Amino acid sequence: MDIKSLQVFTHLANSLHFGQTAHAHHVSPSTLSRMIQRIEEEVGCKLLQRDNRTAVLTKAGVKFEKYANQQLQQWQEFQGDILAEQPQLTGKLSIYCSVTAAYSHLPQLLDGFRRLYPQIEIMLETGNAEDAVSKVIDRQVDFAIAAHPESLAKSCYFHSIAQIPISIIAPVIDCKVKQQLEQRQVSWPDIPIILPDHGAARDRFEKWYRQKGEGKPNIYATVSGHEALVSMVALGCGVGVAPEVVLENSPVKDRIQRLTVPSAMKPFELGICCLKKRMNESVINAFMATVLEG
């Protein structure tokens, strides 16, 4: 049974969703279905009870998932041993982070590693910071620079690198939003609010707003990614919330102002995240070693 089939099965055993697993492994749902059918034919029994989209492991499926994980672990250890015997460590290292983190924190994390292991190919993917941990869990990347979630999966290792404050921001330009904020008595239910579609910054804002006791916020827009949110605030669309690291590195930072609020929002913890069971792989182990030494 080939390694790719085992990797696909273990992902499906965790997601229990054909669409998610097909997307993660860049195959169509029909191709994924055929792969699972071939595995079941080779094993000789049903491993999943499924409909068109979702799946549930059978008793045999639970046992096979354990077997598949053991095989993948042995394969990774074998690869690590082979790489360790080579005079120069080679391979690929995939990393996911936000656009801001790509130039605020990633360079200092990679500088020492690149000097020690110049033949490792770095694969960088940028996107919404709030998707970082799921990218690691789904094995789409080796590492992610991520905010520590309220509840971190037991399968994940997290190494803290910074504490990131969060600020409520407003436009500097003369606009309706600025005029509303300059009133002696600010009517917060009338202020248009721009929020991240999910994640730590949004959670902290919603908690802060509830404590004000002024009813529901006037949500003008939800945005994927803090960089776009800051730009919308700078254009006068509303008041928003964003991490300080994004504000400091934003090309429109001179067009926004930080609002003074009665109670500060709790900072979030930024760090490096990877799967615990992959930490003994040679390339991943080498990267973590340079991070910890740095």
C-alpha positions in Angstrom: 0.0 0.0 0.0 1.6 3.3 -1.1 2.4 6.1 1.3 0.1 8.6 -0.4 -2.9 6.4 0.1 -2.1 6.1 3.8 -1.7 9.9 4.1 -5.0 10.5 2.4 -6.8 7.9 4.6 -5.4 9.4 7.9 -6.5 12.8 6.8 -10.0 11.6 6.0 -10.1 9.7 9.3 -9.6 13.0 11.1 -11.7 15.3 8.9 -14.5 12.8 8.2 -15.3 15.0 5.2 -14.6 14.0 1.7 -14.6 17.5 0.3 -12.1 18.8 2.9 -9.7 15.9 2.3 -10.0 16.0 -1.4 -9.2 19.8 -1.3 -6.2 19.3 1.1 -4.7 16.6 -1.2 -5.5 18.4 -4.5 -7.7 15.6 -5.9 -11.3 15.5 -6.9 -13.9 13.9 -4.5 -14.5 11.1 -7.1 -10.7 10.4 -7.2 -10.7 10.3 -3.4 -13.6 7.9 -3.3 -11.8 5.5 -5.7 -8.7 5.7 -3.5 -10.6 4.7 -0.4 -12.4 1.9 -2.3 -9.0 0.5 -3.4 -7.8 0.5 0.2 -10.9 -1.3 1.3 -10.5 -3.9 -1.4 -6.9 -4.5 -0.4 -7.8 -4.7 3.3 -10.9 -6.8 2.6 -13.5 -4.9 4.6 -15.4 -1.6 5.0 -13.4 1.0 6.7 -15.9 3.9 6.4 -19.6 4.3 6.4 -20.2 7.2 4.1 -22.7 9.3 2.1 -21.8 11.8 -0.7 -19.8 14.2 1.7 -19.3 12.8 5.2 -17.9 9.6 6.6 -17.8 7.6 9.9 -15.0 5.1 10.7 -16.1 1.5 11.2 -14.4 -0.6 13.9 -12.1 -1.9 11.3 -11.5 1.7 10.2 -10.4 2.7 13.7 -7.9 -0.1 13.7 -6.6 0.7 10.2 -6.1 4.3 11.1 -3.8 3.3 13.9 -1.9 1.0 11.5 -1.7 3.7 8.9 -0.3 6.2 11.5 2.3 3.7 12.6 3.4 3.1 9.0 3.6 6.8 8.2 5.6 7.4 11.4 8.1 4.6 10.5 8.4 6.0 6.9 9.1 9.5 8.3 11.7 8.1 10.7 13.3 6.2 7.8 13.4 9.3 5.7 14.9 11.2 8.6 17.6 8.5 9.1 18.5 8.6 5.4 18.7 12.4 5.5 20.8 12.3 8.6 23.4 10.2 6.9 23.8 12.6 4.1 26.7 15.1 4.3 24.3 18.0 3.7 20.7 18.1 4.8 18.4 18.5 1.9 14.6 18.6 1.4 11.8 21.0 1.6 10.2 23.0 4.4 6.8 24.5 3.9 5.7 27.5 6.1 2.3 29.3 6.3 1.9 32.8 7.7 0.1 36.1 7.1 1.6 38.7 4.7 2.6 40.8 7.7 4.3 38.0 9.5 6.2 37.2 6.3 8.3 40.3 6.8 7.8 41.1 10.5 8.9 37.7 12.1 9.7 35.1 9.4 13.1 36.6 8.2 14.7 36.4 11.7 13.4 32.9 12.1 14.8 31.8 8.8 18.2 33.6 8.8 20.1 31.2 11.0 18.4 28.1 9.4 19.3 29.3 5.9 23.0 29.7 6.9 23.1 26.2 8.4 21.1 24.4 5.7 21.4 26.3 2.4 20.1 23.3 0.4 16.7 23.2 2.1 14.1 24.6 -0.2 11.7 27.0 1.6 8.1 26.9 0.4 6.1 29.9 1.7 2.3 30.2 1.6 0.6 33.4 2.9 -3.0 34.0 3.8 -5.4 34.7 6.6 -3.5 34.3 9.9 -6.6 32.7 11.5 -6.2 29.7 9.2 -2.6 28.9 10.3 -3.2 26.2 12.8 -5.7 24.3 10.6 -3.1 24.3 7.8 -0.7 22.5 10.1 -3.3 20.0 11.4 -4.3 19.2 7.8 -0.7 18.6 6.9 -0.9 21.3 4.2 2.3 22.8 5.6 5.1 21.8 8.0 5.0 24.9 10.1 2.9 28.0 10.6 3.3 31.3 12.4 0.1 31.5 14.3 -1.8 33.1 17.2 -2.2 30.7 20.1 -5.9 29.7 19.9 -8.1 29.5 23.0 -8.0 25.7 22.6 -5.0 24.2 20.9 -5.3 20.7 19.5 -3.3 18.1 21.6 -1.6 17.0 18.3 0.1 20.5 18.0 3.3 21.8 19.4 3.4 25.6 20.0 6.6 27.7 20.7 5.9 31.3 21.7 7.9 34.0 19.9 6.0 37.3 20.8 3.1 38.9 22.7 1.1 41.0 20.3 -1.2 43.8 21.6 -4.5 44.6 19.9 -5.8 48.1 19.2 -9.1 49.6 18.1 -8.5 51.9 15.2 -10.3 54.6 13.4 -9.7 56.7 10.2 -7.7 60.0 10.3 -9.3 61.5 7.2 -12.3 63.8 7.7 -15.3 61.5 7.2 -18.6 60.6 8.8 -17.0 58.0 11.1 -14.5 60.5 12.4 -17.2 63.0 13.0 -19.3 60.4 15.0 -16.3 59.7 17.2 -15.7 63.4 17.9 -19.1 63.8 19.5 -19.1 64.5 23.2 -21.2 61.4 23.8 -20.2 58.7 21.2 -23.1 56.5 20.2 -21.3 53.2 19.6 -24.4 51.3 18.2 -24.3 53.8 15.3 -20.6 53.4 14.6 -19.9 51.1 11.6 -17.6 48.3 12.7 -15.2 46.3 10.5 -14.1 43.0 12.0 -12.0 39.9 11.0 -14.3 37.1 9.9 -13.0 35.0 12.8 -10.0 34.6 15.2 -8.4 36.1 18.3 -8.8 39.8 17.5 -12.5 39.4 16.7 -13.1 37.4 19.9 -11.4 40.0 22.0 -13.3 42.9 20.4 -16.6 41.2 20.9 -15.8 40.6 24.6 -14.8 44.2 25.0 -17.9 45.4 23.3 -20.2 43.2 25.4 -18.6 44.8 28.5 -19.7 48.2 27.3 -23.4 47.1 27.6 -24.5 49.2 24.6 -26.4 46.5 22.6 -25.3 44.9 19.4 -22.4 46.4 17.4 -23.2 47.8 13.9 -21.2 45.4 11.8 -20.4 47.2 8.5 -18.2 44.4 7.1 -16.2 41.2 8.0 -12.8 40.8 6.3 -10.5 37.9 5.7 -7.1 39.1 6.8 -6.1 42.1 9.1 -4.2 43.9 6.3 -7.3 44.5 4.3 -9.2 45.5 7.4 -6.7 48.3 8.2 -7.0 49.5 4.6 -10.8 49.7 4.9 -10.5 51.7 8.2 -8.0 54.1 6.5 -10.5 54.7 3.7 -13.1 55.9 6.3 -15.4 52.9 6.1 -15.5 52.3 9.9 -13.8 51.5 13.1 -11.8 48.2 13.3 -9.6 46.1 15.4 -6.2 44.8 14.5 -2.9 43.5 16.0 -0.2 46.1 16.6 2.3 44.2 14.4 -0.1 44.7 11.4 -0.5 48.4 12.2 3.2 49.0 12.5 4.0 47.4 9.2 1.0 48.7 7.3 1.6 51.0 4.3 -1.4 53.1 5.4 -0.4 53.4 9.1 -0.4 57.2 8.8 -4.0 57.2 7.8 -5.3 55.5 11.0 -5.4 56.4 14.6 -5.6 54.2 17.7 -8.6 54.9 20.0 -8.1 55.1 23.7 -10.5 52.7 25.3 -11.4 52.3 29.1 -10.3 48.7 29.3 -7.4 47.3 27.2 -7.9 44.1 25.3 -5.8 41.1 26.2 -2.8 40.6 23.8 -2.5 37.4 22.0 0.5 35.0 21.9 2.3 34.6 18.5 4.3 31.5 17.9 5.5 28.7 15.7 3.2 25.7 15.4 3.8 22.2 14.1 2.5 18.7 14.6 4.2 17.0 17.6 4.5 13.6 15.8 6.5 15.2 13.1 9.1 16.9 15.3 11.6 14.1 14.9 11.7 14.4 11.1 15.2 15.7 10.2 14.2 18.9 8.4 11.5 19.9 10.9 13.8 19.0 13.8 16.6 21.1 12.3 14.3 24.1 11.9 13.0 23.9 15.4 16.6 23.6 16.8 17.6 26.9 15.1 14.4 28.6 16.4 15.0 27.5 19.9 18.7 28.4 19.8 17.9 31.8 18.4 
